[in-house]
Amino acid sequence: MKKIGIWMDSKHAQIIHLAKEEETLETINSEIEFFNRTSTGGSRIKSGVTQDVTHERTYLEKEKAQFKNYFNSIAKAVADCDELMIFGPADINEKFKKELSQNHKSLFGKLKAVEKADSMTENQTKAYVRNFFRHK
């Protein structure tokens, strides 16, 4: 029985594969470019609104597409699992869960838990996944 745990944030995902007495760790980088608006810039037209709105929308659409690619890469890497759990900081876990429920229904059916967790070392991450499936 192949059990997989995924620790993920918006920068990378660590995928822990558990099989009998063997553990392997695979890392997938997100390659997401983060858009930081540093000034309001742009010229003001009669309405008094800056022109940055269209640029910001473009960046947000680009970021959305990059997240979709990131999530698809992770889903492809764990497609052959029997049981799956996701953990990590922030709300990226919930976004990935939503993506699974909408576009990867077979994986969504194998999802056992989505949990919040802080950053961890590689050994802590492996232990977290081992303990989760041992006590489940």
MDAnalysis code that builds the backbone (N, CA, C; Angstrom):
import MDAnalysis as mda
import numpy as np

u = mda.Universe.empty(408, n_residues=136, atom_resindex=np.repeat(np.arange(136), 3), trajectory=True)
u.add_TopologyAttr("name", ["N", "CA", "C"] * 136)
u.add_TopologyAttr("resid", np.arange(1, 137))
u.add_TopologyAttr("resname", ["MET", "LYS", "LYS", "ILE", "GLY", "ILE", "TRP", "MET", "ASP", "SER", "LYS", "HIS", "ALA", "GLN", "ILE", "ILE", "HIS", "LEU", "ALA", "LYS", "GLU", "GLU", "GLU", "THR", "LEU", "GLU", "THR", "ILE", "ASN", "SER", "GLU", "ILE", "GLU", "PHE", "PHE", "ASN", "ARG", "THR", "SER", "THR", "GLY", "GLY", "SER", "ARG", "ILE", "LYS", "SER", "GLY", "VAL", "THR", "GLN", "ASP", "VAL", "THR", "HIS", "GLU", "ARG", "THR", "TYR", "LEU", "GLU", "LYS", "GLU", "LYS", "ALA", "GLN", "PHE", "LYS", "ASN", "TYR", "PHE", "ASN", "SER", "ILE", "ALA", "LYS", "ALA", "VAL", "ALA", "ASP", "CYS", "ASP", "GLU", "LEU", "MET", "ILE", "PHE", "GLY", "PRO", "ALA", "ASP", "ILE", "ASN", "GLU", "LYS", "PHE", "LYS", "LYS", "GLU", "LEU", "SER", "GLN", "ASN", "HIS", "LYS", "SER", "LEU", "PHE", "GLY", "LYS", "LEU", "LYS", "ALA", "VAL", "GLU", "LYS", "ALA", "ASP", "SER", "MET", "THR", "GLU", "ASN", "GLN", "THR", "LYS", "ALA", "TYR", "VAL", "ARG", "ASN", "PHE", "PHE", "ARG", "HIS", "LYS"])
u.atoms.positions = np.array([
    [0.847, -1.181, 0.000],
    [0.000, 0.000, 0.000],
    [0.892, 1.243, 0.000],
    [0.700, 2.102, -0.962],
    [1.545, 3.281, -1.115],
    [0.887, 4.485, -0.451],
    [1.564, 5.013, 0.579],
    [1.053, 6.162, 1.323],
    [1.969, 7.346, 1.063],
    [1.357, 8.496, 0.831],
    [2.135, 9.689, 0.498],
    [1.680, 10.862, 1.341],
    [2.658, 11.596, 1.868],
    [2.401, 12.843, 2.571],
    [3.056, 13.981, 1.805],
    [2.373, 15.115, 1.743],
    [2.913, 16.275, 1.028],
    [2.974, 17.455, 1.983],
    [4.190, 17.943, 2.248],
    [4.351, 19.220, 2.955],
    [4.521, 20.243, 1.850],
    [3.676, 21.270, 1.871],
    [3.769, 22.233, 0.781],
    [3.567, 23.657, 1.256],
    [4.253, 24.557, 0.587],
    [3.993, 25.988, 0.712],
    [4.031, 26.547, -0.706],
    [4.016, 27.848, -0.833],
    [3.943, 28.426, -2.174],
    [5.285, 28.399, -2.915],
    [6.358, 27.996, -2.249],
    [7.670, 27.938, -2.898],
    [8.018, 26.546, -3.405],
    [7.685, 25.522, -2.612],
    [7.990, 24.147, -3.015],
    [7.140, 23.145, -2.238],
    [7.135, 21.920, -2.751],
    [6.431, 20.827, -2.087],
    [7.426, 19.698, -1.851],
    [7.354, 19.120, -0.652],
    [8.158, 17.946, -0.343],
    [7.204, 16.770, -0.282],
    [7.431, 15.801, -1.137],
    [6.563, 14.640, -1.238],
    [7.278, 13.451, -0.606],
    [6.667, 12.892, 0.437],
    [7.248, 11.762, 1.157],
    [6.479, 10.509, 0.759],
    [7.171, 9.573, 0.139],
    [6.588, 8.297, -0.276],
    [6.928, 7.259, 0.785],
    [5.934, 6.598, 1.349],
    [6.143, 5.532, 2.318],
    [5.756, 4.202, 1.679],
    [6.672, 3.273, 1.722],
    [6.408, 1.927, 1.224],
    [7.156, 0.935, 2.105],
    [6.428, 0.046, 2.746],
    [6.979, -0.946, 3.677],
    [8.000, -0.295, 4.598],
    [9.274, -0.604, 4.434],
    [10.313, -0.054, 5.322],
    [11.118, 1.066, 4.662],
    [10.663, 1.529, 3.511],
    [11.431, 2.520, 2.757],
    [10.690, 3.854, 2.676],
    [11.465, 4.925, 2.797],
    [10.926, 6.280, 2.655],
    [11.746, 7.016, 1.611],
    [11.066, 7.723, 0.735],
    [11.786, 8.566, -0.215],
    [11.168, 9.955, -0.183],
    [11.993, 10.935, -0.448],
    [11.532, 12.319, -0.453],
    [11.832, 12.929, -1.813],
    [10.842, 13.564, -2.372],
    [10.962, 14.229, -3.669],
    [10.544, 15.680, -3.478],
    [11.262, 16.611, -4.090],
    [10.927, 18.024, -3.988],
    [10.507, 18.567, -5.345],
    [9.407, 19.309, -5.327],
    [8.927, 19.981, -6.544],
    [8.899, 21.477, -6.255],
    [9.650, 22.230, -7.035],
    [9.663, 23.685, -6.887],
    [8.481, 24.287, -7.631],
    [7.900, 25.332, -7.059],
    [6.689, 25.908, -7.628],
    [6.943, 26.778, -8.850],
    [8.077, 27.438, -8.905],
    [8.410, 28.370, -9.988],
    [7.370, 29.480, -10.130],
    [6.756, 29.849, -9.011],
    [5.772, 30.924, -9.012],
    [6.492, 32.241, -8.789],
    [6.220, 33.211, -9.671],
    [6.777, 34.548, -9.524],
    [5.807, 35.358, -8.685],
    [6.308, 35.929, -7.613],
    [5.422, 36.698, -6.747],
    [5.463, 38.160, -7.117],
    [4.310, 38.731, -7.246],
    [4.140, 40.109, -7.679],
    [4.059, 41.000, -6.453],
    [5.038, 41.901, -6.297],
    [5.014, 42.871, -5.200],
    [4.875, 44.260, -5.796],
    [3.775, 44.874, -5.493],
    [3.546, 46.231, -5.987],
    [4.269, 47.196, -5.067],
    [5.205, 47.947, -5.608],
    [6.005, 48.833, -4.767],
    [5.538, 50.275, -4.796],
    [4.831, 50.666, -5.833],
    [4.343, 52.043, -5.881],
    [3.019, 52.081, -6.616],
    [2.328, 53.195, -6.506],
    [1.053, 53.305, -7.203],
    [1.253, 53.744, -8.630],
    [2.359, 54.394, -8.957],
    [2.738, 54.741, -10.322],
    [1.596, 54.977, -11.277],
    [1.884, 55.005, -12.545],
    [0.850, 55.199, -13.554],
    [0.393, 56.644, -13.617],
    [-0.178, 56.989, -14.712],
    [-0.664, 58.367, -14.844],
    [-2.126, 58.434, -14.436],
    [-2.524, 59.603, -13.994],
    [-3.920, 59.772, -13.583],
    [-4.698, 60.402, -14.735],
    [-5.798, 59.789, -15.027],
    [-6.700, 60.281, -16.067],
    [-7.754, 61.142, -15.357],
    [-8.709, 61.660, -16.072],
    [-9.747, 62.510, -15.485],
    [-10.436, 61.864, -14.291],
    [-10.534, 60.517, -14.296],
    [-11.219, 59.830, -13.201],
    [-10.389, 59.825, -11.921],
    [-9.082, 60.082, -12.030],
    [-8.216, 60.083, -10.852],
    [-7.724, 58.701, -10.474],
    [-7.972, 57.674, -11.287],
    [-7.571, 56.303, -11.003],
    [-6.258, 56.012, -11.725],
    [-5.356, 55.305, -11.067],
    [-4.084, 54.963, -11.714],
    [-4.285, 53.851, -12.728],
    [-3.332, 53.720, -13.602],
    [-3.394, 52.734, -14.677],
    [-2.894, 51.357, -14.240],
    [-2.501, 51.188, -12.966],
    [-1.931, 49.926, -12.503],
    [-2.936, 48.788, -12.422],
    [-4.210, 49.085, -12.454],
    [-5.223, 48.048, -12.293],
    [-5.071, 46.957, -13.345],
    [-4.875, 47.321, -14.596],
    [-4.744, 46.309, -15.647],
    [-3.452, 45.513, -15.486],
    [-2.363, 46.153, -15.070],
    [-1.106, 45.440, -14.847],
    [-1.258, 44.448, -13.707],
    [-1.909, 44.865, -12.643],
    [-2.102, 43.986, -11.495],
    [-2.956, 42.786, -11.883],
    [-4.003, 43.014, -12.655],
    [-4.868, 41.913, -13.104],
    [-4.058, 40.923, -13.938],
    [-3.173, 41.425, -14.798],
    [-2.332, 40.567, -15.621],
    [-1.438, 39.702, -14.746],
    [-0.821, 40.310, -13.733],
    [0.043, 39.555, -12.830],
    [-0.750, 38.515, -12.048],
    [-1.948, 38.857, -11.608],
    [-2.765, 37.915, -10.849],
    [-3.184, 36.732, -11.716],
    [-3.509, 36.980, -12.970],
    [-3.860, 35.888, -13.885],
    [-2.654, 34.985, -14.133],
    [-1.487, 35.615, -14.283],
    [-0.261, 34.851, -14.495],
    [0.036, 33.989, -13.264],
    [-0.113, 34.569, -12.078],
    [0.119, 33.831, -10.833],
    [-0.860, 32.666, -10.704],
    [-2.112, 32.891, -11.066],
    [-3.136, 31.845, -11.012],
    [-2.748, 30.672, -11.914],
    [-2.275, 30.969, -13.115],
    [-1.841, 29.925, -14.051],
    [-0.626, 29.177, -13.507],
    [0.294, 29.899, -12.850],
    [1.477, 29.261, -12.285],
    [1.093, 28.326, -11.133],
    [0.125, 28.733, -10.298],
    [-0.346, 27.859, -9.226],
    [-0.976, 26.597, -9.811],
    [-1.735, 26.756, -10.880],
    [-2.374, 25.605, -11.519],
    [-1.318, 24.623, -12.032],
    [-0.260, 25.137, -12.656],
    [0.835, 24.282, -13.128],
    [1.536, 23.577, -11.967],
    [1.758, 24.310, -10.877],
    [2.386, 23.759, -9.672],
    [1.541, 22.620, -9.115],
    [0.249, 22.854, -8.972],
    [-0.659, 21.839, -8.436],
    [-0.738, 20.624, -9.361],
    [-0.741, 20.845, -10.666],
    [-0.779, 19.725, -11.612],
    [0.500, 18.892, -11.533],
    [1.649, 19.541, -11.332],
    [2.919, 18.820, -11.181],
    [2.890, 17.923, -9.951],
    [2.350, 18.453, -8.858],
    [2.253, 17.669, -7.626],
    [1.291, 16.501, -7.819],
    [0.135, 16.767, -8.414],
    [-0.859, 15.713, -8.635],
    [-0.287, 14.595, -9.501],
    [0.476, 14.957, -10.522],
    [1.095, 13.955, -11.395],
    [2.105, 13.110, -10.616],
    [2.841, 13.741, -9.696],
    [3.864, 13.031, -8.918],
    [3.265, 12.050, -7.909],
    [2.026, 12.270, -7.491],
    [1.412, 11.407, -6.468],
    [0.248, 10.587, -7.026],
    [0.108, 10.534, -8.325],
    [-1.047, 9.894, -8.961],
    [-1.220, 8.422, -8.598],
    [-0.132, 7.728, -8.294],
    [-0.212, 6.285, -8.033],
    [-0.354, 5.937, -6.549],
    [-0.714, 6.890, -5.698],
    [-0.817, 6.611, -4.272],
    [-2.128, 5.909, -3.919],
    [-2.141, 5.252, -2.750],
    [-3.359, 4.642, -2.223],
    [-4.002, 5.542, -1.176],
    [-3.154, 6.250, -0.414],
    [-3.629, 7.191, 0.600],
    [-2.759, 8.441, 0.539],
    [-3.389, 9.593, 0.797],
    [-2.701, 10.873, 0.659],
    [-3.050, 11.790, 1.817],
    [-2.051, 12.500, 2.316],
    [-2.290, 13.549, 3.310],
    [-1.464, 14.762, 2.933],
    [-2.011, 15.953, 3.243],
    [-1.367, 17.219, 2.891],
    [-1.193, 18.030, 4.159],
    [-0.033, 18.651, 4.322],
    [0.178, 19.530, 5.460],
    [1.151, 20.628, 5.092],
    [1.102, 21.718, 5.867],
    [1.975, 22.848, 5.617],
    [1.375, 24.134, 6.151],
    [2.108, 25.227, 6.028],
    [1.641, 26.510, 6.550],
    [0.650, 27.194, 5.604],
    [0.035, 28.235, 6.116],
    [-0.858, 29.114, 5.338],
    [-2.050, 28.356, 4.763],
    [-2.603, 28.881, 3.680],
    [-3.811, 28.285, 3.111],
    [-3.557, 27.564, 1.783],
    [-2.295, 27.352, 1.447],
    [-1.969, 26.667, 0.197],
    [-2.553, 25.258, 0.173],
    [-2.642, 24.623, 1.346],
    [-3.204, 23.270, 1.442],
    [-4.658, 23.248, 0.981],
    [-5.409, 24.247, 1.438],
    [-6.824, 24.312, 1.069],
    [-6.998, 24.582, -0.423],
    [-6.106, 25.399, -0.986],
    [-6.163, 25.667, -2.426],
    [-5.888, 24.386, -3.214],
    [-4.903, 23.610, -2.742],
    [-4.571, 22.349, -3.410],
    [-5.720, 21.353, -3.258],
    [-6.315, 21.302, -2.083],
    [-7.465, 20.425, -1.853],
    [-8.600, 20.779, -2.821],
    [-8.850, 22.077, -2.989],
    [-9.899, 22.531, -3.913],
    [-9.569, 22.112, -5.338],
    [-8.301, 22.258, -5.724],
    [-7.866, 21.847, -7.062],
    [-8.089, 20.344, -7.257],
    [-7.761, 19.542, -6.248],
    [-7.981, 18.096, -6.333],
    [-9.464, 17.777, -6.491],
    [-10.308, 18.464, -5.711],
    [-11.746, 18.177, -5.756],
    [-12.362, 18.552, -7.106],
    [-11.802, 19.551, -7.766],
    [-12.363, 20.003, -9.047],
    [-11.774, 19.280, -10.260],
    [-10.463, 19.023, -10.223],
    [-9.794, 18.526, -11.426],
    [-9.084, 17.186, -11.297],
    [-8.994, 16.659, -10.090],
    [-8.309, 15.374, -9.869],
    [-9.137, 14.553, -8.885],
    [-10.340, 14.201, -9.287],
    [-11.301, 13.554, -8.383],
    [-10.811, 12.217, -7.831],
    [-10.059, 11.449, -8.615],
    [-9.565, 10.157, -8.118],
    [-8.587, 10.367, -6.957],
    [-7.745, 11.382, -7.058],
    [-6.823, 11.694, -5.948],
    [-7.575, 12.266, -4.753],
    [-8.574, 13.074, -5.019],
    [-9.363, 13.669, -3.942],
    [-10.010, 12.578, -3.088],
    [-10.427, 11.493, -3.712],
    [-11.021, 10.374, -2.984],
    [-10.028, 9.661, -2.069],
    [-8.748, 9.791, -2.353],
    [-7.702, 9.144, -1.539],
    [-7.179, 10.051, -0.432],
    [-7.621, 11.294, -0.415],
    [-7.154, 12.282, 0.555],
    [-7.706, 11.956, 1.949],
    [-6.802, 11.783, 2.915],
    [-7.196, 11.420, 4.277],
    [-7.187, 12.600, 5.233],
    [-6.358, 13.608, 4.972],
    [-6.285, 14.750, 5.884],
    [-5.603, 15.938, 5.219],
    [-6.009, 17.127, 5.663],
    [-5.351, 18.379, 5.300],
    [-5.099, 19.090, 6.621],
    [-3.824, 19.281, 6.972],
    [-3.470, 19.824, 8.276],
    [-2.538, 21.016, 8.159],
    [-2.601, 21.881, 9.164],
    [-1.681, 23.021, 9.268],
    [-0.416, 22.547, 9.989],
    [0.733, 22.991, 9.494],
    [2.006, 22.647, 10.122],
    [3.040, 23.698, 9.739],
    [3.922, 24.010, 10.663],
    [4.986, 24.967, 10.393],
    [6.080, 24.327, 9.549],
    [7.076, 25.124, 9.203],
    [8.220, 24.610, 8.466],
    [8.919, 23.546, 9.296],
    [9.452, 22.545, 8.606],
    [10.106, 21.428, 9.280],
    [11.374, 21.044, 8.537],
    [12.250, 20.353, 9.258],
    [13.419, 19.785, 8.604],
    [12.961, 18.560, 7.814],
    [13.841, 18.037, 7.001],
    [13.510, 16.853, 6.203],
    [13.131, 15.672, 7.105],
    [13.913, 15.446, 8.174],
    [13.630, 14.342, 9.094],
    [12.310, 14.543, 9.832],
    [12.013, 15.777, 10.237],
    [10.745, 16.050, 10.911],
    [9.566, 15.799, 9.978],
    [9.738, 16.173, 8.720],
    [8.681, 15.970, 7.731],
    [8.397, 14.485, 7.557],
    [9.460, 13.686, 7.416],
    [9.294, 12.231, 7.266],
    [8.621, 11.634, 8.503],
    [9.048, 12.066, 9.687],
    [8.475, 11.553, 10.936],
    [7.000, 11.923, 11.054],
    [6.645, 13.121, 10.635],
    [5.255, 13.583, 10.690],
    [4.357, 12.677, 9.850],
    [4.811, 12.361, 8.640],
    [4.036, 11.506, 7.739],
    [3.961, 10.082, 8.290],
    [5.093, 9.555, 8.748],
    [5.129, 8.210, 9.339],
    [4.140, 8.098, 10.494],
    [4.182, 9.076, 11.409],
    [3.294, 9.063, 12.575],
    [1.831, 9.198, 12.173],
    [1.550, 10.022, 11.188],
    [0.163, 10.187, 10.749],
    [-0.414, 8.857, 10.272],
    [0.313, 8.158, 9.406],
    [-0.223, 6.912, 8.857],
    [-0.171, 5.763, 9.871],
    [0.720, 5.835, 10.826],
    [0.792, 4.812, 11.878],
    [-0.406, 4.909, 12.806],
    [-0.847, 6.124, 13.115],
    [-1.930, 6.334, 14.081],
    [-3.294, 6.514, 13.423],
    [-3.351, 6.430, 12.129],
    [-4.619, 6.638, 11.430],
    [-5.515, 5.430, 11.552],
])
